[in-house]
């Protein structure tokens, strides 16, 4: 049986286009996912999600058996991703989830943690 030649619909090197994606959304979501991609940071966020009150950095140090500088590094990443906020009480820093988390971020955290 002879082969039937099909019409060429695609041409190498020529794009038929991609659906529109908001670049600002992609950048924000990428930063969020990078922040959550570390097991220590994900544990910290889950702890904050479940906590009824802000958590002292000293509790993270004891609970995760990590040094204060290491935890401060992780908290900086979470703050840069706008996931957490902090306040100083005496000599200690206390952390909580950011109060202004958008609905999509809250939904994602709920699905990951609950």
Secondary structure, 3 states (H helix, E strand, C coil): CCCCCCCCCCCCCCCCCCCCCCHHHHHHHHHHHHHHCCHHHHHHHHHHHHCCCCEEHHHHHHHHCCCHHHHHHHHHHHHHCCCEEEEEECCEEEEEECCCCCHHHHHHHHHHHC
